Amino acid sequence: MNFVLKGSKLPATCGRTREAAAVHPAASRSSAAPHAPRTTAPLAAPLAPLAPRLSRRAPQAATAEAPSVSGKQSPMAVSQIGLVGLAVMGQNMALNVAEKGFPISVYNRSFDKTEAAVKRAQKEGLGDKLRGFETVKDFVMSLEKPRRVIILVKAGAPVDQTIAQLSEYMEPGDIIIDGGNEWYENTEKRMKAVAEKGLLYLGMGVSGGEEGARNGPSMMPGGSPEAYSAIESIVKKVAAQVDSGPCVMYIGGGGAGNFVKMVHNGIEYGDMQLISEAYDVLKTLGGLDNEELAAVFTEWNQTELKSFLVEITAIIMNKKDDQAPGYLVDMIVDKTGSKGTGKWTVQQAAELAVAAPTMASALDARYMSALKSQRVEAAKVCGAVARLPANLVQAQRDFFGSHTYERADKAGWYHTVWDESFGSADSATTSGYVV
């Protein structure tokens, strides 16, 4: 998916492309070691005995200003930026920031994720750049002024709750950056609300999934221009790098960044549905087996169709199932989830009287895929094919976003590391693990 905003200089390749991501040496991505006991003392000391098992690198020295999870932090130890929300995207983004040389403080509502992020940072040789905190107050106080905080939590009420907690300790001139997928009008309301306290606000779309967050995402910040100026040097280093520059630019005021990310996701819905339908035709009518399908998508990826989604589709086609004979994609239930951005795009298109048939059809296909039992019953009466190519769409979602999938032969939700050069292998088997 390549497009350029009119009048902008955003590199056309700054979408989900493997080439756009910054290339880094492969880091150790094995599962985290057992958590240290919950404590307000620096975590560096409890981890010291585990150092030989946690890292192949030299262990970090345990000093008063060493990276730690701490209830009390030395005023001398100051981070340039903070991040709240340490799920898949948040943890990987924090490590990316640290790797680019910017000291970062992290906080998560559940303390175990904060501990896990600190341990992983130490394991990847970034322990001197990433520090975790157990309380919001200590987290905020650890940041240099003006304080800059990225929040990567679920859209809606969790964002409002996080802003309320941060606002108790932040001061006029401090900056909040919402890096999640959010309805753009909500961003504009929040911007006005925090402005009453003298705070600056950005709504920043982040594209690239887990692998992009760790090694270089495409980012679309919108809102306060003063706030963007304060984070520009950081996000330009953290973003994916291509020949024409970093994959980040200031989109505009208000909720412009979230709006662009929303449309980006809507386009991606359409692309994924088109690829899945091509797969269905080639498999069902053309009679191609998985190896032949992989070869077709690999060939397409050498043409003008070259894209991240076509590339990963070839990888998915080749992935063998280590829990049953055959290929994994064939064992995935044909039900596709969604996070809401595709729906928002179609709603906004209707509101503006703009035809968006590809995106609307892709959204309908996802909703239809969820009606699995109804489809099976209808097929018995109508003689239609009950199975949809939604299994491929869900495999793609799991590939780039760790969104998991259901198997046709056993209960549970599973996640797969489809290719070791993409994303993290933490806690996963070759083919999948129950979530």
C-alpha positions in Angstrom: 0.0 0.0 0.0 1.8 3.1 -1.2 0.2 6.6 -1.1 1.3 10.1 -0.4 -0.7 12.8 1.2 -1.2 15.8 -1.1 1.4 18.4 -0.4 3.3 16.2 2.0 6.7 14.6 1.9 5.9 11.4 3.7 7.8 8.7 2.0 5.5 6.5 -0.1 7.0 3.3 1.2 6.3 4.1 4.9 3.6 1.5 5.2 3.8 -2.1 6.4 6.9 -2.9 4.3 9.8 -5.0 5.5 12.2 -2.6 3.7 10.8 0.4 5.7 11.8 -1.0 9.0 15.2 -0.1 10.4 17.4 -3.1 10.4 18.9 -4.2 13.7 21.1 -7.1 14.7 18.9 -10.0 15.9 18.3 -9.7 19.6 17.6 -12.6 21.9 13.9 -13.1 22.1 13.4 -16.1 24.4 10.7 -16.0 27.0 11.3 -13.8 30.1 12.6 -15.4 33.3 10.3 -15.7 36.3 9.4 -12.4 37.9 11.3 -11.2 41.0 9.2 -10.6 44.1 7.1 -7.4 44.1 9.2 -4.8 45.8 9.9 -1.1 46.1 13.7 -1.8 46.2 15.6 -1.5 42.9 15.0 -4.5 40.7 18.6 -4.6 39.6 19.7 -6.2 42.8 17.2 -9.1 42.9 18.0 -9.8 39.2 21.8 -10.0 39.8 21.8 -13.8 40.6 19.8 -14.5 37.5 22.1 -12.5 35.2 23.9 -15.5 33.7 20.5 -17.1 32.7 18.9 -13.8 31.6 21.6 -12.6 29.2 24.5 -13.6 27.0 25.7 -10.1 27.4 27.7 -8.7 30.4 25.3 -8.2 33.3 24.4 -4.6 34.2 26.0 -3.2 37.3 23.6 -2.7 40.2 24.1 0.9 41.3 21.8 3.5 42.8 21.1 4.9 39.3 21.0 1.5 37.5 17.8 0.8 35.5 15.3 -0.5 38.0 11.7 -0.9 39.0 11.6 1.4 42.0 9.1 3.1 44.3 11.8 5.8 45.1 14.0 7.1 42.4 17.1 9.3 42.7 16.4 12.8 41.3 19.7 12.5 39.5 18.4 9.7 37.3 16.2 11.5 34.7 14.6 10.0 31.6 14.0 12.0 28.4 10.6 10.4 27.7 8.1 8.0 29.4 5.7 5.3 28.1 2.6 4.0 29.7 1.1 0.6 28.6 3.5 -2.4 28.2 1.5 -4.8 26.2 3.0 -6.0 22.9 3.2 -2.6 21.2 4.2 -0.7 24.3 7.0 -2.9 25.4 8.5 -3.1 21.9 8.2 0.7 21.4 9.9 1.3 24.7 12.8 -1.0 23.7 13.0 0.8 20.4 13.3 4.2 22.1 15.9 2.8 24.5 17.9 1.3 21.6 18.0 4.7 19.9 19.8 6.1 22.9 17.0 7.9 24.7 16.6 7.1 28.4 13.0 6.0 28.9 10.8 5.4 32.0 8.0 2.9 31.7 4.8 2.2 33.7 2.0 -0.3 33.5 -1.1 -0.7 35.5 -0.2 -4.3 36.3 3.3 -4.4 37.8 4.3 -7.7 36.4 4.4 -6.3 32.9 6.7 -3.5 34.1 9.0 -6.1 35.6 9.0 -8.1 32.4 9.9 -5.0 30.3 12.8 -4.2 32.6 14.1 -7.8 32.4 13.8 -7.9 28.7 15.7 -4.5 28.4 18.5 -6.0 30.5 18.5 -9.1 28.5 18.9 -7.1 25.2 21.7 -5.0 26.6 19.5 -1.9 27.1 19.2 -2.0 30.9 21.0 1.4 31.3 18.4 3.1 29.1 15.1 1.7 30.4 13.7 2.1 33.9 10.4 0.9 35.3 8.2 2.3 38.1 5.4 0.9 40.3 3.5 4.2 40.9 2.3 6.9 38.5 3.8 9.6 40.7 7.3 8.2 40.7 7.0 7.5 37.0 6.1 11.1 36.2 8.7 12.5 38.6 11.4 10.6 36.8 11.0 12.6 33.6 12.9 15.7 32.5 10.8 18.8 31.9 8.9 19.4 29.8 7.7 15.9 30.5 6.8 13.8 27.4 4.7 10.7 27.9 3.5 8.2 25.2 0.4 6.2 26.2 -0.2 2.9 24.4 -3.4 1.5 26.0 -6.7 0.4 24.7 -8.8 3.1 23.1 -11.7 4.7 24.9 -12.1 4.7 28.7 -8.6 3.4 29.4 -7.1 6.4 27.7 -9.2 8.8 29.7 -8.3 7.0 32.9 -4.6 7.1 32.1 -4.8 10.8 31.2 -6.5 11.5 34.5 -3.8 9.7 36.5 -1.0 11.4 34.7 -2.6 14.9 35.0 -2.4 14.7 38.8 1.3 15.1 38.6 2.1 16.7 35.3 2.6 20.4 35.0 1.8 23.1 32.4 3.9 22.6 29.3 4.1 18.8 29.8 3.1 16.6 26.8 0.8 13.6 26.4 1.1 11.5 23.2 -1.6 8.9 22.6 0.0 6.3 20.3 -3.0 4.0 20.1 -5.8 3.7 17.5 -8.4 6.3 18.5 -11.5 8.0 17.0 -10.1 11.4 15.9 -13.0 13.4 17.5 -12.1 11.8 20.9 -8.5 13.1 20.4 -9.8 16.6 19.8 -12.0 16.5 22.9 -9.0 15.4 25.0 -6.8 18.0 23.6 -9.2 20.7 24.7 -9.6 19.1 28.1 -5.9 18.9 29.0 -5.3 22.4 27.6 -7.3 23.7 30.5 -4.5 22.3 32.7 -1.8 23.8 30.5 -0.9 20.4 29.0 -0.1 19.8 25.3 -1.6 16.8 23.5 -0.8 14.7 20.4 -2.8 11.9 18.8 -0.2 9.8 17.0 -1.1 6.9 14.7 1.5 4.1 14.8 1.7 1.5 12.1 3.9 -1.6 11.8 2.6 -4.0 14.5 5.0 -5.7 16.9 7.9 -5.8 14.6 7.5 -2.2 13.5 7.2 -1.0 17.1 10.5 -2.7 18.0 12.5 -1.9 14.9 10.9 1.1 13.3 7.2 2.0 12.8 5.5 4.6 10.6 4.1 7.3 12.8 1.4 9.9 12.1 1.4 12.6 14.8 -1.3 15.3 14.9 -2.3 17.9 17.4 -0.2 20.6 19.1 2.6 21.7 16.8 4.6 22.8 19.9 4.2 19.2 21.3 5.5 17.7 18.0 8.5 20.0 18.1 9.3 18.7 21.5 9.3 15.1 20.4 10.5 15.4 16.8 14.1 14.5 17.5 13.0 11.3 19.3 10.4 10.1 16.8 12.6 10.7 13.8 15.2 8.3 15.3 12.6 5.7 16.4 10.7 5.7 13.1 11.4 3.3 10.2 14.1 4.7 8.0 13.9 4.7 4.2 16.0 6.4 1.4 13.8 9.5 1.6 14.0 9.8 5.3 12.3 8.7 8.5 8.7 7.5 8.3 7.2 10.2 10.4 5.8 13.7 9.8 3.6 16.2 11.5 0.2 15.6 9.9 -1.7 18.6 11.2 -3.8 20.0 14.0 -6.6 18.4 16.0 -7.1 14.7 15.4 -5.4 14.7 12.0 -2.9 12.1 12.9 -5.6 9.7 14.2 -7.7 10.4 11.1 -4.9 9.4 8.7 -4.1 6.3 10.7 -7.8 5.4 10.6 -7.9 5.7 6.8 -4.6 3.8 6.6 -6.2 0.9 8.5 -9.4 1.0 6.3 -7.2 0.7 3.2 -5.4 -2.2 4.8 -8.8 -3.9 5.5 -9.5 -3.7 1.8 -6.0 -5.0 0.8 -6.2 -8.0 3.1 -9.7 -8.9 1.8 -8.5 -8.6 -1.9 -5.5 -10.9 -1.1 -7.7 -13.4 0.7 -10.2 -13.6 -2.2 -7.3 -14.1 -4.7 -6.1 -16.9 -2.5 -9.6 -18.4 -2.4 -10.0 -18.3 -6.2 -6.5 -19.8 -6.8 -7.1 -22.6 -4.3 -10.8 -23.4 -4.8 -11.1 -22.9 -8.6 -7.5 -23.1 -9.7 -6.7 -26.1 -7.6 -3.3 -24.8 -6.4 -1.8 -26.4 -3.3 0.0 -24.4 -0.6 3.4 -24.7 -2.1 2.1 -23.4 -5.5 0.2 -20.6 -3.7 3.3 -19.6 -1.9 5.2 -19.5 -5.2 2.5 -17.3 -6.8 2.6 -14.8 -3.9 6.4 -14.8 -3.9 6.3 -14.1 -7.7 3.8 -11.3 -7.2 6.0 -9.7 -4.6 8.7 -9.2 -7.2 6.3 -7.1 -9.4 4.4 -3.9 -9.0 2.3 -5.8 -6.4 5.2 -5.9 -4.0 4.1 -5.1 -0.5 4.4 -6.2 3.1 1.0 -8.0 3.0 1.8 -10.0 -0.2 5.2 -10.9 1.3 3.8 -12.3 4.5 1.1 -14.2 2.6 3.8 -16.2 0.9 5.4 -17.0 4.2 2.0 -18.0 5.7 1.3 -20.3 2.8 4.6 -22.2 3.5 4.1 -22.5 7.2 3.8 -26.2 8.3 1.6 -27.1 11.2 3.6 -28.8 14.0 0.5 -29.9 15.8 -1.2 -31.7 12.9 -0.3 -32.9 9.4 -0.4 -30.3 6.7 -0.2 -26.5 6.7 -1.1 -24.2 9.5 -3.3 -21.8 7.5 -5.6 -24.7 6.6 -6.2 -25.4 10.3 -7.2 -21.8 11.2 -10.9 -21.2 11.8 -12.4 -18.8 9.1 -13.4 -16.1 11.6 -11.7 -12.7 11.4 -11.6 -10.2 14.3 -11.4 -6.4 14.0 -10.2 -3.6 16.3 -12.7 -0.9 15.1 -10.7 1.3 12.8 -12.1 -0.2 9.6 -15.6 0.4 10.9 -14.7 4.0 11.8 -13.3 4.5 8.2 -16.5 3.3 6.6 -18.7 5.3 9.0 -16.7 8.5 8.2 -16.9 7.8 4.5 -20.7 7.5 4.8 -20.8 10.7 6.9 -18.9 12.6 4.2 -20.9 10.9 1.3 -17.7 9.4 -0.1 -18.0 6.0 -1.8 -15.6 3.4 -0.2 -16.9 0.1 -1.6 -13.7 -1.9 -1.2 -13.3 -1.0 2.5 -17.1 -1.4 3.2 -17.1 -4.9 1.5 -14.0 -5.9 3.5 -15.7 -4.9 6.7 -18.9 -6.8 5.7 -16.7 -9.9 5.0 -15.3 -9.7 8.5 -18.7 -9.4 10.1 -20.0 -12.4 7.9 -17.0 -14.5 9.0 -18.1 -14.1 12.6 -21.4 -15.8 11.8 -19.8 -19.2 11.5 -22.6 -21.4 12.7 -25.2 -19.5 10.6 -23.0 -20.0 7.5 -22.7 -23.7 8.1 -26.5 -24.1 8.4 -27.1 -21.9 5.4 -24.7 -24.0 3.3 -26.7 -27.1 4.0 -29.9 -25.5 2.6 -28.4 -23.4 -0.2 -25.6 -25.7 -1.3 -23.1 -22.8 -1.0 -19.5 -23.1 0.3 -19.6 -22.6 4.0 -15.9 -21.9 4.5 -14.6 -18.3 3.8 -11.0 -17.3 3.1 -11.1 -15.4 6.4 -8.6 -17.9 7.8 -5.9 -16.2 5.8 -7.0 -12.7 7.0 -6.8 -13.9 10.6 -3.4 -15.5 9.9 -2.2 -12.1 8.5 -3.5 -10.3 11.6 -1.7 -12.7 13.8 1.5 -12.3 11.8 1.8 -8.6 12.1 -0.2 -7.8 15.2 -0.2 -11.0 17.4 -4.0 -10.9 17.3 -4.2 -14.7 17.7 -6.6 -17.2 16.0 -8.7 -20.3 16.7 -7.9 -23.7 15.4 -10.4 -26.0 13.7 -9.3 -29.1 15.6 -9.1 -27.9 19.2 -10.3 -25.2 21.5 -8.4 -22.2 22.6 -6.7 -19.1 21.1 -3.3 -19.4 19.5 -0.4 -17.2 18.4 2.3 -18.2 16.0 5.7 -16.8 15.2 5.3 -17.1 11.5 8.8 -16.1 10.6 11.7 -15.6 13.0 12.9 -12.5 11.2 9.6 -10.8 12.1 8.6 -9.9 15.7 9.3 -11.7 18.9 9.4 -15.4 19.7 8.7 -14.9 23.4 6.6 -17.7 24.9 5.8 -19.3 21.5 6.3 -22.7 20.0 7.2 -23.0 16.4 3.6 -23.2 15.4 1.5 -21.7 18.2 0.6 -21.6 21.8 -2.6 -21.3 23.7 -3.4 -17.8 24.9 
